[in-house]
Amino acid sequence: MMVEAHLVDSKSTFSVFSHLLDARILRSLADMGFARPTLVQAKALPIALEGCDILARARTGSGKTAAYCIPIVQKILSAKSSLSASDEGYQVTRAIILVPTRELSEQVTTCLHSLLTYCEKEVIVVNSATGSSTHLQRALLADKPDIVISTPSRALGLLQSKTLNLSSLESFVIDEADLILSYGHDEDVRQIFTGGYLPKVYQSFLMSATMTDDVETLKGLALRSPAILKLEEDEDEASLLSQYSIQCSEVDKFLLTYVILKLRLIKGKCILFVNDVDRCYRLKLFLEQFSIKSCVLNSELPLNSRYHTVQEFNKGVYDYIIATDESGTHAEADYNDEPEEEGLQDGAGDELTSTQHVQTNPDEDIQLEPPSKKRKRPQKSPQPGPSKSKKQRHRTKSDKEYGVTRGVDFIDVACVLNFDLPTSSRSYTHRVGRTARAGRVGMSLSYVVPKDQWGKNKVVGCLESAKNDETVFAKIEKEQAARGSKIQEYKFDMKQVEAFRYRMDDALRSVTRSAIKEARIKELKTEIINSEKLKAHFEDNPLDLEYLRHDKPLHPTRIQAHMKHIPKYLLPRLAAAPALEVEEPKVGFAPFKKNSARGRGRGRGGRGGGGGSRGGKKKSDPLKKFR
């Protein structure tokens, strides 16, 4: 995973931990390019290897994953070194890692496999959060893997069916702790802790980017006398992110997106966030009308396809991803309605942004709670609400285990475009945290629909979440201002943009509801097939992955060839980048020149170019005029 330069501890190297870490781990870290530990790793490793519980608050991209993976692997190697392979306690599950989304589970698995390059036979890792069949899951867990990665709902199901046994557990990790409960996993987490599945003594890790009430709840459930690592954020680094907003109607969202992307006003990779799956495909089909390629990312697609799409985007194969942020409309929709939000400003308000770097204060970044404080046990888990059918419950959980605003490691994102404004300031912070990372500059652009403009267009203007855009945006501005950031108005000449409206209207009319439905079914079928290939064929033929594209045109609507290029009379005077579009037709014109020359020779003058042409000027013979 990519680690930001300013978060690296320049004063130490991993060789400092050579007396604590196995040589094979140090060798793997060198292969991964980790010469120096990050700040959170340098603080957490010695404490973790002593056996203390840890609550670490550090921003996304600070190296939290390796901070808990390294001590876990070390503890397992140490435990196994003192046992023989025939010993009953040699092969048992010693660690479980809970993550909020399946995408994050894949990234943690990749990190662990990289660490285990030279000891993969000694330590077995299983990711139970993948979409594998129950039969396959049971077969994998029957071997008692050393480390299990899962989402809370999947882990609870495996524990209840006795497929997973944690009686010998030594390490319990909750990654992205601030999201675990907000994604609807609260009841599952409580049942895991109170259901008698865990031993009395084990080490716990809580890793989080923010300190919320959810984290405090988990802290009471999971931790006992924890060491608290607080890596404070550097407010000066907020200048790396430029935030802009535009007040516009629902239809103008499409117009502005077309102009911005077609004129290359944003250079580099861009994530476009929408609030539901239908709008995801509507926007993709709309951009296809202008030959702007993009790929989609939503909870309907198979996990393997989603993960591969992110990997290819990070490699630079795709420039535009249209991501459906369903968490912004469901799991976190009530965040801003809580009365406690004002009271949390001074304690957690400046912790919400994941776009700033961190710095440590050696005297204050580690706090130890009094040892007399014992692990809290809740009196009784709350009774669930009205019972739902199994199908409904399963569908809800699968939706909640998808997430792209946090945890997923997007690399080199130049811009985040909030095509649909999220329903909470917290979700906004998570979205814009995808850019301005690793010391690079980035920008965010948000469309805000005024209340009087909502619902005017019955086809694209009835998005329920957009009704409260102005209220939500006011809260977003307030929170960003409290952190020293300002959201500026994106200024442009609307007269020049208006010239593109007739082309936009033509393209938008082509994207009908039936076309969206057809595209949605087609994409899902294609990606299901691709997902099977990714699981089977592509494991044996990794090079073939290059031929698997996720941004192929769906084309259920009519595509007009002339829409691909922008006429010269529409080009704004100040837009320099679109010159590429004007120069494209010049390619391959050579044959036409050759044909036209031959045509002139055999034209109206007859064969051989002689006189006698009707209606044309008679060509003079140079030999007759010669004297």
C-alpha positions as CSV (number, residue, x, y, z in Angstrom):
1,M,0.0,0.0,0.0
2,M,1.1,3.5,-0.7
3,V,2.4,5.5,2.3
4,E,2.7,9.2,2.4
5,A,6.2,10.7,2.5
6,H,5.6,13.0,5.4
7,L,4.3,10.2,7.6
8,V,7.5,8.3,7.5
9,D,9.8,8.4,10.6
10,S,13.0,9.7,9.0
11,K,15.0,9.2,12.2
12,S,14.7,5.3,12.3
13,T,14.7,2.3,10.1
14,F,13.2,-1.2,10.4
15,S,16.7,-2.5,11.3
16,V,16.1,-0.9,14.8
17,F,13.6,-3.6,15.3
18,S,15.9,-6.4,14.3
19,H,16.0,-7.7,17.9
20,L,12.2,-7.9,17.9
21,L,11.3,-9.0,14.4
22,D,12.1,-12.2,12.5
23,A,14.7,-11.9,9.7
24,R,12.1,-13.1,7.1
25,I,9.8,-10.3,8.0
26,L,12.6,-7.7,7.7
27,R,13.5,-9.2,4.3
28,S,9.9,-9.0,3.1
29,L,9.6,-5.4,4.3
30,A,12.8,-4.6,2.2
31,D,11.2,-6.2,-0.8
32,M,8.1,-4.1,-0.3
33,G,10.2,-1.0,-0.3
34,F,9.6,-0.2,3.4
35,A,13.0,1.0,4.4
36,R,11.7,3.2,7.2
37,P,8.7,2.7,9.4
38,T,5.9,5.3,9.4
39,L,5.1,7.2,12.6
40,V,2.3,5.0,13.6
41,Q,4.4,1.9,12.9
42,A,7.4,3.2,14.9
43,K,5.2,3.9,17.9
44,A,2.9,0.8,17.7
45,L,5.4,-2.0,17.0
46,P,7.4,-2.1,20.3
47,I,4.1,-1.7,22.4
48,A,2.3,-4.4,20.4
49,L,5.1,-6.9,20.8
50,E,5.0,-6.3,24.5
51,G,1.4,-7.6,24.4
52,C,-0.4,-4.3,25.2
53,D,-3.8,-3.5,23.8
54,I,-3.6,-0.6,21.3
55,L,-6.0,2.1,20.2
56,A,-4.4,4.0,17.3
57,R,-5.8,7.1,15.7
58,A,-4.0,8.0,12.5
59,R,-5.2,9.2,9.1
60,T,-5.8,7.1,6.0
61,G,-2.5,6.4,4.2
62,S,-0.4,6.4,7.4
63,G,0.5,2.7,7.4
64,K,-2.0,1.5,10.0
65,T,-2.4,-1.9,8.2
66,A,1.3,-2.8,8.5
67,A,1.3,-1.5,12.1
68,Y,-0.9,-4.4,13.2
69,C,0.0,-7.0,10.6
70,I,3.7,-7.0,11.4
71,P,3.3,-7.8,15.2
72,I,0.6,-10.4,14.5
73,V,2.9,-12.3,12.1
74,Q,5.8,-12.0,14.5
75,K,3.7,-13.4,17.4
76,I,2.6,-16.3,15.3
77,L,6.1,-17.2,14.1
78,S,7.4,-16.9,17.7
79,A,4.6,-19.2,19.0
80,K,5.2,-21.8,16.3
81,S,9.0,-21.8,16.8
82,S,8.6,-23.4,20.2
83,L,6.2,-26.1,19.1
84,S,6.6,-29.1,16.9
85,A,4.5,-29.6,13.8
86,S,2.9,-32.6,15.4
87,D,1.8,-30.7,18.4
88,E,-2.0,-30.2,18.8
89,G,-1.6,-26.4,19.4
90,Y,0.7,-25.9,16.4
91,Q,-2.0,-25.2,13.8
92,V,-4.8,-23.1,15.3
93,T,-6.4,-19.8,14.5
94,R,-4.4,-17.2,16.5
95,A,-5.6,-13.9,14.9
96,I,-8.8,-12.5,13.5
97,I,-9.0,-9.1,11.6
98,L,-12.4,-7.5,11.2
99,V,-12.9,-4.9,8.5
100,P,-16.1,-3.0,7.5
101,T,-16.0,-3.7,3.7
102,R,-14.9,-6.5,1.4
103,E,-12.7,-4.2,-0.6
104,L,-10.7,-3.5,2.5
105,S,-10.4,-7.2,3.3
106,E,-8.7,-7.8,-0.1
107,Q,-6.2,-5.0,0.6
108,V,-5.4,-6.4,4.1
109,T,-5.0,-9.9,2.6
110,T,-2.6,-8.5,-0.1
111,C,-0.5,-6.8,2.6
112,L,-0.3,-10.0,4.7
113,H,0.7,-12.1,1.7
114,S,3.5,-9.6,0.9
115,L,4.8,-9.8,4.5
116,L,4.7,-13.7,4.4
117,T,6.7,-14.0,1.2
118,Y,9.5,-15.9,3.0
119,C,7.3,-17.8,5.5
120,E,4.1,-18.5,3.7
121,K,4.2,-22.2,4.6
122,E,4.4,-21.4,8.3
123,V,1.6,-18.9,8.4
124,I,-1.8,-19.5,6.6
125,V,-4.1,-16.6,5.8
126,V,-7.8,-16.9,4.8
127,N,-10.0,-14.1,3.7
128,S,-13.5,-15.2,4.6
129,A,-15.1,-11.9,3.4
130,T,-14.9,-12.9,-0.3
131,G,-17.9,-14.1,-2.2
132,S,-16.7,-17.7,-2.0
133,S,-19.3,-20.5,-1.5
134,T,-20.1,-21.7,1.9
135,H,-18.7,-25.2,1.1
136,L,-15.3,-23.6,0.0
137,Q,-15.3,-21.4,3.2
138,R,-15.7,-24.5,5.4
139,A,-13.0,-26.4,3.5
140,L,-10.5,-23.5,4.0
141,L,-11.4,-22.9,7.7
142,A,-11.2,-26.6,8.4
143,D,-7.4,-26.3,8.1
144,K,-7.5,-23.8,11.1
145,P,-5.7,-20.9,9.3
146,D,-3.4,-18.8,11.5
147,I,-5.0,-15.5,10.4
148,V,-8.7,-15.0,9.4
149,I,-9.8,-11.7,7.8
150,S,-13.6,-11.1,7.7
151,T,-16.4,-8.6,8.0
152,P,-18.3,-8.8,11.3
153,S,-21.4,-10.3,9.7
154,R,-19.5,-13.0,8.0
155,A,-17.4,-13.8,11.1
156,L,-20.5,-14.1,13.3
157,G,-22.1,-16.5,10.8
158,L,-19.0,-18.7,10.8
159,L,-18.8,-18.6,14.6
160,Q,-22.5,-19.5,15.0
161,S,-22.2,-22.4,12.5
162,K,-19.0,-23.5,14.4
163,T,-17.0,-23.3,11.1
164,L,-14.7,-20.9,12.8
165,N,-13.1,-21.6,16.2
166,L,-11.4,-18.8,18.1
167,S,-10.7,-20.6,21.4
168,S,-7.0,-20.2,20.9
169,L,-7.2,-16.6,19.8
170,E,-4.2,-14.3,20.6
171,S,-4.8,-11.2,18.5
172,F,-8.1,-9.4,17.7
173,V,-8.0,-6.5,15.3
174,I,-10.8,-4.1,14.3
175,D,-9.6,-2.0,11.4
176,E,-11.4,1.3,10.4
177,A,-13.1,1.1,13.8
178,D,-15.0,4.3,13.2
179,L,-16.8,2.7,10.3
180,I,-17.5,-0.8,11.7
181,L,-20.6,0.4,13.6
182,S,-21.7,3.1,11.2
183,Y,-21.9,0.4,8.5
184,G,-24.6,-1.4,10.5
185,H,-22.3,-4.0,12.0
186,D,-23.1,-3.0,15.6
187,E,-25.3,-5.9,16.5
188,D,-22.9,-8.4,14.9
189,V,-19.9,-7.0,16.8
190,R,-21.7,-7.1,20.1
191,Q,-22.7,-10.7,19.6
192,I,-19.1,-11.7,18.7
193,F,-17.9,-10.2,22.0
194,T,-20.8,-11.4,24.2
195,G,-21.5,-14.8,22.6
196,G,-18.8,-16.7,24.4
197,Y,-16.8,-17.2,21.2
198,L,-13.6,-15.5,22.5
199,P,-11.1,-16.7,25.1
200,K,-10.6,-14.6,28.4
201,V,-7.2,-13.3,27.5
202,Y,-6.1,-11.9,24.1
203,Q,-4.5,-8.8,22.6
204,S,-6.8,-6.2,20.9
205,F,-6.0,-3.6,18.2
206,L,-8.4,-0.8,17.3
207,M,-7.2,1.2,14.3
208,S,-9.2,4.3,13.3
209,A,-8.9,7.6,11.4
210,T,-11.2,9.4,13.7
211,M,-12.3,9.3,17.4
212,T,-16.1,9.0,17.3
213,D,-18.8,7.7,19.7
214,D,-18.6,4.4,17.8
215,V,-14.9,4.1,18.6
216,E,-15.6,4.8,22.3
217,T,-18.2,2.1,22.2
218,L,-15.8,-0.4,20.7
219,K,-13.1,0.7,23.1
220,G,-15.3,-0.4,26.0
221,L,-16.1,-3.7,24.3
222,A,-12.7,-4.8,23.0
223,L,-9.8,-3.0,24.9
224,R,-8.3,-3.5,28.4
225,S,-5.9,-0.8,29.6
226,P,-5.0,0.2,26.1
227,A,-2.0,2.3,24.9
228,I,-3.6,5.2,23.0
229,L,-1.6,6.5,20.1
230,K,-2.8,9.9,18.9
231,L,-0.9,11.1,15.9
232,E,-2.1,14.7,15.5
233,E,-2.7,16.2,12.0
234,D,-0.7,19.0,10.5
235,E,-3.2,21.8,9.5
236,D,-0.7,23.4,7.1
237,E,-1.1,20.4,4.8
238,A,-4.7,21.2,4.1
239,S,-3.4,23.6,1.4
240,L,-2.8,20.5,-0.7
241,L,-6.5,20.1,-1.3
242,S,-8.5,22.7,-3.2
243,Q,-12.2,22.5,-2.6
244,Y,-14.8,24.0,-5.0
245,S,-18.5,24.0,-5.3
246,I,-21.1,24.9,-8.0
247,Q,-24.8,25.8,-7.4
248,C,-26.6,24.2,-10.4
249,S,-29.7,22.4,-11.4
250,E,-29.8,18.6,-11.9
251,V,-29.6,18.9,-15.7
252,D,-26.7,21.3,-15.5
253,K,-24.7,18.7,-13.6
254,F,-24.6,16.7,-16.8
255,L,-23.8,19.8,-18.9
256,L,-20.9,20.8,-16.6
257,T,-19.5,17.3,-16.3
258,Y,-19.5,17.0,-20.1
259,V,-17.7,20.3,-20.6
260,I,-15.1,19.7,-17.8
261,L,-14.2,16.2,-19.0
262,K,-14.4,16.8,-22.7
263,L,-12.3,19.9,-22.6
264,R,-9.8,18.2,-20.2
265,L,-10.2,21.0,-17.6
266,I,-9.3,18.4,-15.1
267,K,-6.0,16.7,-15.9
268,G,-5.4,13.3,-14.4
269,K,-7.5,10.6,-12.8
270,C,-10.9,11.4,-11.4
271,I,-13.5,9.7,-9.2
272,L,-17.1,10.7,-9.8
273,F,-19.4,9.9,-6.8
274,V,-23.1,9.3,-7.3
275,N,-25.7,8.3,-4.7
276,D,-27.4,5.3,-6.4
277,V,-26.7,2.6,-8.9
278,D,-29.2,3.9,-11.6
279,R,-27.4,7.3,-11.7
280,C,-24.1,5.5,-12.0
281,Y,-25.2,3.9,-15.3
282,R,-27.0,7.0,-16.5
283,L,-23.8,9.0,-16.2
284,K,-21.7,6.3,-17.8
285,L,-24.1,6.1,-20.8
286,F,-24.3,9.9,-21.1
287,L,-20.5,10.1,-21.2
288,E,-20.4,7.3,-23.8
289,Q,-22.3,9.6,-26.2
290,F,-19.2,11.8,-26.3
291,S,-16.7,8.8,-26.5
292,I,-15.6,9.5,-22.9
293,K,-14.6,6.1,-21.4
294,S,-15.3,5.4,-17.8
295,C,-15.9,2.3,-15.6
296,V,-18.4,1.8,-12.8
297,L,-18.0,0.7,-9.2
298,N,-21.1,-0.3,-7.2
299,S,-22.3,-2.9,-4.8
300,E,-24.1,-5.0,-7.5
301,L,-20.8,-6.0,-9.2
302,P,-18.9,-9.1,-8.0
303,L,-16.1,-8.4,-5.5
304,N,-13.4,-9.7,-7.8
305,S,-14.4,-7.3,-10.5
306,R,-14.6,-4.4,-8.1
307,Y,-11.2,-5.1,-6.7
308,H,-9.6,-5.6,-10.1
309,T,-11.2,-2.3,-11.3
310,V,-9.5,-0.5,-8.4
311,Q,-6.2,-2.1,-9.2
312,E,-6.3,-1.2,-12.9
313,F,-7.4,2.4,-12.0
314,N,-4.3,2.6,-9.7
315,K,-2.1,1.4,-12.6
316,G,-3.5,4.2,-14.8
317,V,-5.5,2.0,-17.1
318,Y,-8.7,4.0,-16.5
319,D,-8.9,7.8,-16.0
320,Y,-12.5,8.0,-14.8
321,I,-14.3,5.8,-12.2
322,I,-18.0,6.4,-11.5
323,A,-18.4,5.1,-7.9
324,T,-21.7,4.6,-6.2
325,D,-21.4,5.8,-2.6
326,E,-24.4,4.1,-1.0
327,S,-23.0,4.6,2.5
328,G,-23.5,8.3,2.1
329,T,-27.3,7.8,1.7
330,H,-28.0,5.0,4.2
331,A,-25.4,4.2,6.9
332,E,-24.4,7.8,7.6
333,A,-27.4,9.7,6.6
334,D,-28.4,10.5,10.2
335,Y,-24.9,11.6,11.3
336,N,-25.6,15.3,11.0
337,D,-28.9,15.1,12.8
338,E,-27.2,14.1,16.1
339,P,-27.3,16.9,18.7
340,E,-23.9,15.8,20.0
341,E,-22.1,16.9,16.8
342,E,-21.5,20.4,18.2
343,G,-19.9,19.1,21.3
344,L,-17.6,16.9,19.4
345,Q,-16.1,19.7,17.4
346,D,-13.3,20.5,19.8
347,G,-12.5,16.8,20.4
348,A,-13.0,15.2,17.1
349,G,-13.9,17.8,14.5
350,D,-10.3,18.2,13.2
351,E,-9.8,14.5,13.1
352,L,-12.4,13.8,10.4
353,T,-10.3,14.9,7.4
354,S,-8.3,12.3,5.8
355,T,-6.5,14.7,3.4
356,Q,-4.0,16.1,5.8
357,H,-0.6,14.7,7.0
358,V,0.1,13.9,10.6
359,Q,2.9,14.9,13.0
360,T,3.6,13.5,16.4
361,N,4.4,15.0,19.7
362,P,6.7,12.6,21.4
363,D,5.5,13.6,24.9
364,E,1.8,13.4,24.2
365,D,1.2,10.8,21.5
366,I,1.1,7.8,23.8
367,Q,-1.2,7.6,26.7
368,L,-1.6,4.6,29.0
369,E,-4.9,4.1,30.8
370,P,-4.9,3.0,34.4
371,P,-4.3,-0.7,34.7
372,S,-7.2,-1.1,37.1
373,K,-9.7,-0.5,34.4
374,K,-11.1,-3.8,33.2
375,R,-12.7,-4.8,30.0
376,K,-16.3,-3.7,30.0
377,R,-19.0,-6.2,29.3
378,P,-22.4,-4.8,28.2
379,Q,-25.4,-5.7,30.4
380,K,-27.4,-7.2,27.6
381,S,-27.3,-6.8,23.9
382,P,-30.3,-4.7,22.6
383,Q,-33.1,-6.5,21.1
384,P,-33.3,-6.2,17.3
385,G,-36.2,-4.4,15.7
386,P,-39.0,-6.1,13.7
387,S,-37.9,-9.3,12.3
388,K,-37.1,-9.4,8.6
389,S,-37.1,-12.2,6.2
390,K,-33.8,-13.9,5.5
391,K,-33.6,-12.6,2.0
392,Q,-34.0,-9.0,3.2
393,R,-31.5,-9.4,5.9
394,H,-28.9,-10.9,3.6
395,R,-29.4,-8.3,0.9
396,T,-28.9,-5.5,3.5
397,K,-25.7,-7.0,4.8
398,S,-24.2,-7.5,1.3
399,D,-24.9,-3.9,0.5
400,K,-23.2,-2.7,3.7
401,E,-20.1,-4.7,3.0
402,Y,-19.4,-2.5,-0.1
403,G,-17.6,0.7,0.4
404,V,-15.3,2.9,-1.7
405,T,-15.1,6.2,0.3
406,R,-12.9,4.8,3.0
407,G,-10.3,2.0,3.3
408,V,-9.9,1.4,-0.4
409,D,-6.4,2.5,-1.5
410,F,-6.9,4.8,-4.6
411,I,-3.6,6.1,-5.9
412,D,-2.8,9.4,-7.7
413,V,-6.4,10.7,-7.8
414,A,-6.2,14.3,-9.2
415,C,-9.9,15.1,-8.6
416,V,-13.0,14.0,-6.7
417,L,-16.2,15.1,-8.3
418,N,-19.2,14.9,-6.1
419,F,-21.8,14.6,-8.9
420,D,-24.3,13.9,-6.1
421,L,-23.6,15.6,-2.8
422,P,-23.4,13.2,0.1
423,T,-26.0,13.4,2.9
424,S,-23.5,14.1,5.7
425,S,-20.4,16.1,6.2
426,R,-18.7,13.0,7.5
427,S,-19.3,11.2,4.2
428,Y,-18.0,14.3,2.3
429,T,-14.8,14.2,4.3
430,H,-14.3,10.6,3.4
431,R,-14.9,11.2,-0.3
432,V,-12.5,14.1,-0.7
433,G,-10.0,12.0,1.3
434,R,-9.4,10.0,-1.9
435,T,-7.3,12.9,-3.4
436,A,-4.5,15.1,-2.2
437,R,-2.5,12.2,-0.8
438,A,1.2,11.3,-0.7
439,G,2.2,14.9,-0.7
440,R,0.4,15.6,-4.0
441,V,-2.0,18.4,-4.7
442,G,-5.6,17.5,-5.5
443,M,-9.0,19.1,-5.9
444,S,-12.6,18.4,-5.2
445,L,-15.7,19.7,-7.0
446,S,-19.2,19.4,-5.6
447,Y,-22.5,20.1,-7.3
448,V,-25.1,21.6,-5.0
449,V,-28.7,21.7,-6.1
450,P,-30.7,24.7,-4.8
451,K,-34.0,23.7,-3.2
452,D,-36.0,25.7,-5.8
453,Q,-34.4,23.8,-8.6
454,W,-35.0,20.3,-7.2
455,G,-37.5,18.2,-9.1
456,K,-38.0,20.5,-12.1
457,N,-36.7,17.8,-14.5
458,K,-38.8,14.6,-13.9
459,V,-36.3,12.4,-15.7
460,V,-33.0,13.3,-13.9
461,G,-34.2,15.8,-11.2
462,C,-35.9,13.7,-8.6
463,L,-33.0,12.3,-6.6
464,E,-34.4,12.2,-3.0
465,S,-31.0,13.0,-1.4
466,A,-30.6,16.2,-3.5
467,K,-33.6,17.8,-1.8
468,N,-31.5,18.7,1.2
469,D,-28.3,19.7,-0.6
470,E,-28.3,23.2,0.7
471,T,-28.7,22.2,4.3
472,V,-26.1,19.5,4.1
473,F,-23.7,21.8,2.2
474,A,-24.0,24.5,5.0
475,K,-22.9,21.9,7.5
476,I,-20.0,20.8,5.3
477,E,-18.9,24.4,4.9
478,K,-19.1,24.9,8.7
479,E,-17.0,21.8,9.5
480,Q,-14.4,22.6,6.8
481,A,-14.1,26.2,8.1
482,A,-13.6,24.9,11.7
483,R,-10.6,23.0,10.3
484,G,-9.2,26.0,8.5
485,S,-10.3,24.9,5.0
486,K,-12.5,26.9,2.7
487,I,-14.8,25.7,-0.1
488,Q,-14.5,28.2,-2.9
489,E,-17.0,28.9,-5.6
490,Y,-16.0,27.4,-9.0
491,K,-16.0,30.3,-11.4
492,F,-16.6,29.9,-15.1
493,D,-18.2,31.7,-18.1
494,M,-21.7,30.3,-18.3
495,K,-22.2,31.9,-21.8
496,Q,-19.4,29.7,-23.2
497,V,-20.8,26.6,-21.4
498,E,-24.3,27.3,-22.8
499,A,-23.0,26.7,-26.3
500,F,-22.7,23.0,-25.5
501,R,-26.2,22.7,-24.1
502,Y,-27.9,21.4,-27.3
503,R,-25.4,18.6,-27.6
504,M,-25.9,17.7,-23.9
505,D,-29.7,17.7,-24.4
506,D,-29.4,15.4,-27.4
507,A,-27.2,13.0,-25.5
508,L,-29.4,13.0,-22.4
509,R,-32.5,12.2,-24.4
510,S,-30.8,9.1,-25.6
511,V,-30.2,7.8,-22.1
512,T,-33.7,6.5,-21.3
513,R,-34.8,4.4,-18.4
514,S,-35.0,1.2,-20.5
515,A,-31.5,1.9,-21.8
516,I,-30.2,2.2,-18.2
517,K,-32.0,-1.0,-17.2
518,E,-30.5,-2.8,-20.2
519,A,-27.0,-1.5,-19.5
520,R,-27.3,-2.5,-15.9
521,I,-28.2,-6.1,-16.8
522,K,-25.5,-6.3,-19.5
523,E,-22.8,-4.9,-17.2
524,L,-23.8,-7.3,-14.4
525,K,-23.8,-10.3,-16.7
526,T,-20.4,-9.4,-18.2
527,E,-18.8,-8.8,-14.8
528,I,-20.1,-12.0,-13.4
529,I,-18.4,-13.9,-16.2
530,N,-15.3,-11.8,-15.7
531,S,-15.4,-12.5,-12.0
532,E,-15.4,-16.3,-12.6
533,K,-12.5,-15.9,-15.0
534,L,-10.7,-13.8,-12.3
535,K,-11.2,-16.6,-9.8
536,A,-10.2,-19.5,-12.0
537,H,-8.5,-18.8,-15.4
538,F,-6.6,-15.7,-14.4
539,E,-5.1,-17.2,-11.4
540,D,-3.2,-19.5,-13.8
541,N,-2.7,-16.9,-16.4
542,P,-2.0,-13.6,-14.7
543,L,-0.8,-11.9,-17.9
544,D,-4.3,-12.3,-19.4
545,L,-5.6,-9.7,-16.9
546,E,-4.3,-7.0,-19.2
547,Y,-7.0,-7.9,-21.8
548,L,-9.9,-7.7,-19.3
549,R,-11.3,-4.2,-19.5
550,H,-14.0,-2.7,-17.3
551,D,-14.6,0.5,-19.3
552,K,-16.0,-1.1,-22.5
553,P,-18.9,0.9,-24.0
554,L,-22.3,-0.6,-23.1
555,H,-24.0,1.0,-26.2
556,P,-27.6,0.2,-25.5
557,T,-28.4,3.7,-26.8
558,R,-27.8,5.2,-30.2
559,I,-24.3,6.7,-30.6
560,Q,-23.8,9.6,-33.0
561,A,-20.3,9.7,-34.5
562,H,-20.2,13.5,-34.7
563,M,-20.6,13.9,-30.9
564,K,-17.1,12.5,-30.4
565,H,-15.4,15.7,-31.5
566,I,-16.0,19.3,-30.5
567,P,-16.6,21.7,-33.4
568,K,-14.1,24.6,-33.6
569,Y,-16.7,27.2,-33.2
570,L,-17.7,25.8,-29.8
571,L,-14.2,25.8,-28.3
572,P,-13.6,28.4,-25.6
573,R,-10.8,30.8,-26.3
574,L,-9.0,30.0,-23.0
575,A,-9.2,26.2,-23.3
576,A,-5.8,25.0,-24.5
577,A,-6.1,21.3,-23.8
578,P,-8.9,20.6,-26.3
579,A,-6.5,21.2,-29.2
580,L,-5.9,17.5,-29.0
581,E,-9.4,16.9,-30.2
582,V,-9.0,19.3,-33.2
583,E,-5.8,17.6,-34.3
584,E,-7.1,14.1,-34.2
585,P,-8.8,14.1,-37.7
586,K,-5.5,14.9,-39.3
587,V,-4.3,11.3,-38.7
588,G,-4.6,9.1,-41.8
589,F,-5.3,11.8,-44.4
590,A,-2.4,10.9,-46.7
591,P,-4.4,8.4,-48.9
592,F,-7.1,11.0,-49.7
593,K,-4.5,13.4,-51.1
594,K,-3.2,10.7,-53.4
595,N,-6.7,9.8,-54.6
596,S,-7.6,13.4,-55.2
597,A,-4.5,14.0,-57.3
598,R,-5.4,11.1,-59.5
599,G,-8.9,12.4,-59.8
600,R,-7.7,15.8,-61.1
601,G,-5.7,14.0,-63.8
602,R,-8.7,12.2,-65.1
603,G,-11.2,14.9,-64.5
604,R,-13.3,16.9,-66.9
605,G,-10.5,17.2,-69.3
606,G,-10.8,13.5,-70.3
607,R,-8.1,10.8,-70.3
608,G,-4.6,12.1,-70.6
609,G,-5.6,15.6,-69.4
610,G,-6.2,16.9,-72.9
611,G,-8.6,19.7,-73.9
612,G,-12.3,19.5,-74.9
613,S,-13.7,19.6,-71.4
614,R,-17.3,20.8,-71.2
615,G,-17.9,24.0,-69.3
616,G,-14.3,24.2,-68.1
617,K,-11.4,26.4,-69.0
618,K,-9.3,25.0,-71.8
619,K,-5.8,24.2,-70.6
620,S,-2.9,25.8,-72.7
621,D,-0.3,23.6,-74.3
622,P,3.2,24.8,-73.3
623,L,4.8,23.3,-76.5
624,K,2.7,25.5,-78.8
625,K,3.8,28.7,-77.0
626,F,7.5,27.7,-77.1
627,R,9.6,30.0,-79.4
